Amino acid sequence: MERMCGYQADNIGLKVKSYILQLLNYSVIQLFNYSIIHTSQLPDMEVIYEDNHLIAVNKNCHEIVQGDKTGDIPLSDLLKVWLKEKYTKPGDVYIGVAHRLDRPVTGVVLFAKTSTALTRINEMFRSGTIQKTYWAISKNHPDNAEGELNHWLIRNEKQNKSIAFDTEKPGAQQAILYYRVISKSDRYCLFEIDLKTGRHHQIRAQLAKIGCPVKGDLKYGAERSNPNGGISLHARRIAFVHPVSQHRVEIIAPVPDETLWKALTENLSPASLSYKT
């Protein structure tokens, strides 16, 4: 019972927002063939936006957006069950993956509930018309409190890692972001990051390049891991013109319920942000 869906439960008495399934609530379990998922298997998902065409979840650091080689149940499939139960749908439920977050990253993930919405939202991501704002905690403070980072990234498929270079290299992709330090303490600082491009591990690689690896991100040079196994990178906000209604939509994901996140964000004023909360 300690190891289920690829996770090790450190303390079975804790309420873990993950795919640690509760054995007492159902009788039939299919871990690797989950064509039938009982509602009792649903994790404590935090749905933060929904309309007829789109739905958004505040992802935790254990959840995966789409199925991968681990065999763990992804949010895309769990949302189908959630919607089917909520609306008592007799047939199949459509969920399209519009974008992804790395597994250890938290924050807003947007899904499409119709194929029309998926086609249009995918094009909006490709064209860069969707605004994405991230928050990241680092133990190190940058030389400048704000600025633009412009690097060239080369992806190492074997290591699942991207390396940032100051100058263009063969096979590299340009990566641009703008950052501001919006809060700090004696030991940590909080970055607000606006992505101008969307590259593999872009924020993680670029912050590491300037000597400010994301807290808990061992892959990119952090001193130690976070207790929950995640990293302190949070997809805080996504804003766009709705692909069907054409109304302006802004979705803000609450930060993780952790002491450090609370300490660095509780006194933030709207004036200190690039957007209004």
C-alpha positions as CSV (number, residue, x, y, z in Angstrom):
1,M,0.0,0.0,0.0
2,E,2.9,2.3,0.4
3,R,3.8,2.5,-3.3
4,M,0.9,3.3,-5.7
5,C,0.9,4.9,-9.2
6,G,4.7,5.5,-9.0
7,Y,4.7,7.4,-5.7
8,Q,6.1,6.5,-2.3
9,A,3.9,7.7,0.5
10,D,6.2,9.1,3.2
11,N,3.4,9.3,5.7
12,I,0.2,7.5,5.0
13,G,-1.6,9.6,7.5
14,L,-1.1,12.8,5.5
15,K,-3.6,14.0,3.0
16,V,-1.4,14.0,-0.1
17,K,-2.7,15.9,-3.2
18,S,-1.4,13.2,-5.6
19,Y,-2.4,9.9,-7.1
20,I,-2.1,7.9,-3.9
21,L,-5.4,6.1,-4.2
22,Q,-7.5,5.4,-1.1
23,L,-8.1,1.6,-0.9
24,L,-10.9,1.8,1.6
25,N,-13.2,3.8,-0.7
26,Y,-13.6,1.3,-3.6
27,S,-13.3,-2.4,-4.4
28,V,-11.9,-2.6,-7.9
29,I,-8.6,-0.9,-8.8
30,Q,-7.0,-0.7,-12.2
31,L,-3.6,1.0,-11.9
32,F,-2.3,0.3,-15.3
33,N,-5.5,0.0,-17.3
34,Y,-7.6,2.8,-16.0
35,S,-10.4,2.8,-18.6
36,I,-12.7,2.6,-15.5
37,I,-11.7,5.1,-12.9
38,H,-13.9,5.4,-9.8
39,T,-14.7,8.8,-8.4
40,S,-13.1,7.7,-5.2
41,Q,-9.8,7.5,-7.0
42,L,-9.9,11.2,-7.9
43,P,-7.2,13.3,-6.1
44,D,-8.0,16.6,-4.5
45,M,-7.9,18.5,-7.8
46,E,-8.3,22.3,-7.6
47,V,-10.4,23.5,-10.5
48,I,-9.9,27.2,-10.7
49,Y,-11.8,28.1,-14.0
50,E,-14.4,26.5,-16.1
51,D,-16.8,27.5,-19.0
52,N,-18.4,25.6,-21.8
53,H,-15.1,25.4,-23.8
54,L,-12.2,25.6,-21.3
55,I,-11.3,24.3,-17.9
56,A,-8.2,25.1,-15.8
57,V,-6.6,23.3,-12.8
58,N,-4.2,24.5,-10.2
59,K,-1.7,21.6,-10.6
60,N,0.4,20.4,-7.6
61,C,4.0,19.2,-7.9
62,H,3.0,15.5,-8.1
63,E,0.5,15.6,-10.9
64,I,1.2,15.0,-14.6
65,V,-0.7,16.8,-17.3
66,Q,-0.7,14.1,-19.9
67,G,0.1,10.4,-19.8
68,D,3.8,9.4,-19.9
69,K,6.0,6.3,-19.5
70,T,5.5,6.2,-15.8
71,G,1.9,5.0,-16.3
72,D,0.6,7.4,-13.7
73,I,-2.9,8.7,-14.2
74,P,-2.7,12.2,-15.8
75,L,-4.9,15.2,-15.1
76,S,-6.3,14.9,-18.6
77,D,-7.9,11.6,-17.8
78,L,-8.9,12.5,-14.2
79,L,-10.7,15.6,-15.5
80,K,-12.8,13.4,-17.9
81,V,-14.1,11.5,-14.9
82,W,-14.6,14.7,-12.9
83,L,-16.7,16.2,-15.7
84,K,-18.6,13.0,-16.4
85,E,-19.6,12.8,-12.7
86,K,-20.4,16.6,-12.3
87,Y,-22.6,16.7,-15.3
88,T,-23.9,13.1,-15.3
89,K,-22.7,12.6,-18.9
90,P,-23.7,9.3,-20.4
91,G,-21.1,9.2,-23.1
92,D,-17.4,10.0,-23.5
93,V,-16.0,13.3,-22.3
94,Y,-13.6,15.3,-24.4
95,I,-10.5,16.9,-22.9
96,G,-7.8,18.3,-25.0
97,V,-4.3,19.2,-23.6
98,A,-3.6,22.8,-24.6
99,H,-0.2,23.1,-22.9
100,R,2.0,21.4,-20.3
101,L,3.9,22.0,-17.1
102,D,6.9,20.0,-15.9
103,R,5.9,17.5,-13.3
104,P,7.6,19.2,-10.3
105,V,6.1,22.6,-11.3
106,T,2.9,23.9,-9.8
107,G,0.2,26.3,-11.1
108,V,-2.4,26.9,-13.7
109,V,-2.9,24.3,-16.5
110,L,-5.5,25.0,-19.2
111,F,-7.5,22.3,-20.9
112,A,-10.0,22.4,-23.8
113,K,-13.4,20.8,-23.4
114,T,-14.2,21.0,-27.2
115,S,-12.1,20.3,-30.2
116,T,-12.9,23.7,-31.6
117,A,-11.5,25.4,-28.5
118,L,-8.4,23.1,-28.6
119,T,-7.5,24.0,-32.2
120,R,-7.9,27.7,-31.5
121,I,-6.1,27.8,-28.2
122,N,-3.2,25.7,-29.6
123,E,-2.8,28.4,-32.3
124,M,-2.8,31.1,-29.7
125,F,0.0,29.4,-27.8
126,R,2.0,29.0,-31.0
127,S,1.5,32.6,-32.0
128,G,2.4,33.9,-28.5
129,T,-0.9,35.8,-27.9
130,I,-1.4,34.1,-24.6
131,Q,0.3,35.8,-21.6
132,K,2.0,33.5,-19.1
133,T,3.4,34.8,-15.8
134,Y,5.4,32.6,-13.5
135,W,6.7,33.0,-9.9
136,A,9.9,31.4,-8.8
137,I,11.8,31.2,-5.6
138,S,15.6,31.2,-5.5
139,K,18.0,31.1,-2.6
140,N,20.3,33.4,-4.6
141,H,19.7,37.0,-5.5
142,P,20.4,38.3,-9.0
143,D,22.8,41.1,-9.7
144,N,20.0,43.2,-11.1
145,A,16.5,43.4,-9.6
146,E,14.9,43.2,-13.0
147,G,15.9,42.7,-16.6
148,E,15.6,40.6,-19.8
149,L,17.4,37.3,-20.2
150,N,18.3,36.4,-23.7
151,H,20.0,33.0,-24.1
152,W,20.4,30.2,-26.6
153,L,19.2,26.8,-25.3
154,I,20.3,23.3,-26.4
155,R,18.2,20.4,-25.2
156,N,19.9,17.2,-24.0
157,E,17.3,14.6,-24.6
158,K,19.2,11.9,-22.7
159,Q,19.4,14.0,-19.5
160,N,16.1,15.7,-20.1
161,K,17.8,19.0,-19.5
162,S,18.4,22.3,-21.4
163,I,21.7,24.2,-21.3
164,A,21.7,28.0,-21.7
165,F,24.5,29.7,-23.7
166,D,25.2,33.4,-24.1
167,T,25.8,33.1,-27.8
168,E,24.1,31.2,-30.6
169,K,25.2,27.6,-31.0
170,P,24.3,25.1,-33.8
171,G,21.0,23.5,-33.0
172,A,20.2,26.0,-30.2
173,Q,16.9,27.8,-29.8
174,Q,16.6,31.4,-28.7
175,A,15.0,31.9,-25.3
176,I,13.8,35.2,-24.0
177,L,12.2,36.1,-20.7
178,Y,11.7,39.2,-18.6
179,Y,12.1,39.0,-14.8
180,R,11.6,41.2,-11.7
181,V,12.3,40.5,-8.1
182,I,9.0,41.3,-6.4
183,S,9.8,40.1,-2.9
184,K,12.8,39.0,-0.9
185,S,14.0,37.9,2.6
186,D,17.4,37.4,4.0
187,R,17.7,34.0,2.5
188,Y,15.4,33.9,-0.5
189,C,14.0,36.1,-3.3
190,L,10.8,35.8,-5.4
191,F,10.9,36.3,-9.1
192,E,8.0,37.3,-11.3
193,I,8.7,36.1,-14.8
194,D,7.0,36.9,-18.1
195,L,7.9,34.4,-20.9
196,K,8.5,35.7,-24.3
197,T,9.3,32.3,-25.8
198,G,8.3,28.8,-24.6
199,R,11.3,26.5,-24.6
200,H,12.0,23.2,-22.8
201,H,12.9,24.0,-19.2
202,Q,13.4,27.6,-20.2
203,I,12.9,29.4,-16.8
204,R,14.8,26.7,-15.0
205,A,17.8,26.8,-17.4
206,Q,17.9,30.6,-17.7
207,L,17.7,31.3,-13.9
208,A,20.4,28.7,-13.3
209,K,22.6,30.5,-16.0
210,I,22.5,33.7,-14.0
211,G,23.3,31.9,-10.7
212,C,19.8,31.7,-9.4
213,P,18.6,28.1,-9.7
214,V,15.0,27.5,-8.6
215,K,14.7,26.3,-5.0
216,G,14.6,22.5,-5.0
217,D,15.7,22.1,-8.6
218,L,18.6,19.7,-8.2
219,K,18.8,19.2,-11.9
220,Y,19.8,22.9,-12.4
221,G,22.1,23.4,-9.5
222,A,19.9,23.9,-6.3
223,E,21.7,22.8,-3.2
224,R,19.0,20.5,-1.9
225,S,15.6,19.2,-2.8
226,N,12.3,20.4,-1.5
227,P,10.6,18.2,1.1
228,N,7.6,17.5,-1.2
229,G,9.9,16.6,-4.2
230,G,8.7,19.5,-6.2
231,I,10.5,22.7,-7.2
232,S,9.6,26.3,-6.2
233,L,8.4,27.3,-9.7
234,H,4.7,28.2,-10.0
235,A,2.6,29.1,-13.1
236,R,0.9,32.0,-11.5
237,R,-1.2,33.5,-14.2
238,I,-2.5,33.0,-17.7
239,A,-4.4,35.6,-19.7
240,F,-5.9,35.6,-23.2
241,V,-8.8,36.4,-25.4
242,H,-11.3,33.5,-25.2
243,P,-11.0,31.5,-28.4
244,V,-14.8,31.2,-28.8
245,S,-16.5,34.1,-26.9
246,Q,-13.7,36.6,-27.6
247,H,-14.0,37.9,-24.0
248,R,-10.8,38.7,-22.0
249,V,-9.9,35.8,-19.6
250,E,-7.4,36.0,-16.8
251,I,-6.8,32.9,-14.6
252,I,-4.7,33.2,-11.4
253,A,-3.5,30.1,-9.5
254,P,-3.1,30.4,-5.7
255,V,0.5,29.6,-4.6
256,P,1.2,26.3,-2.8
257,D,0.1,26.2,0.9
258,E,3.6,26.3,2.2
259,T,5.3,28.5,4.7
260,L,7.9,30.0,2.4
261,W,5.4,30.8,-0.3
262,K,3.2,32.5,2.2
263,A,6.0,34.5,3.7
264,L,7.2,35.9,0.4
265,T,3.7,36.6,-1.1
266,E,1.5,37.7,1.8
267,N,2.5,41.3,1.8
268,L,2.6,41.8,-2.0
269,S,0.7,44.8,-3.3
270,P,-0.9,45.0,-6.7
271,A,1.5,47.9,-7.5
272,S,4.5,45.6,-7.1
273,L,3.2,43.2,-9.9
274,S,3.1,43.5,-13.6
275,Y,-0.6,42.7,-13.4
276,K,-3.4,43.5,-10.9
277,T,-4.6,40.7,-8.6
